[in-house]
C-alpha cells in the first residue's frame, strides 16, 4: 500500500493505483495540461472511498510506502482505467520480420552492414 500526498492531504491506495497516478500526472504535466481524475482510497476507518484530484501542471503528487497489516483491496480496475488515459505513457512496438530464407542468422534491420552476394 502507498500513501499519496496531494495539496497537503494524504490518502492511502494500492501500489498499482499510486504508480499509475504518478506516471499519468507526469505525462499530463509534460503536455502542459491539467486534468481531473478519481482514484479509490482506503479511509482511516478502513472503508473504501473515492478521492478526486487535479493532476498535471502545478499539481505535485508524492507516493510513499505505508505500513499495512490488513488485506489489500483490489483496485486493479482503477489502475487499469488510469492506464487507459490518452496521455498515459505506452511502450512503443516495433515490427520484426522473420528471415524469408529460413536461416538462423539475425537480420540487420538497420541496413548498416554490407550486403553479401
Protein Blocks (a to p, Z undefined) as FASTA:
>chain_A
ZZddeehiacdddfklmmmmmmmmmmmmmnopacddddddddfkopacdddddedehiac
dddddddfbdcddfklmmmmmmmpmklccdddddddddfklpabdcdfkopaccdZZ
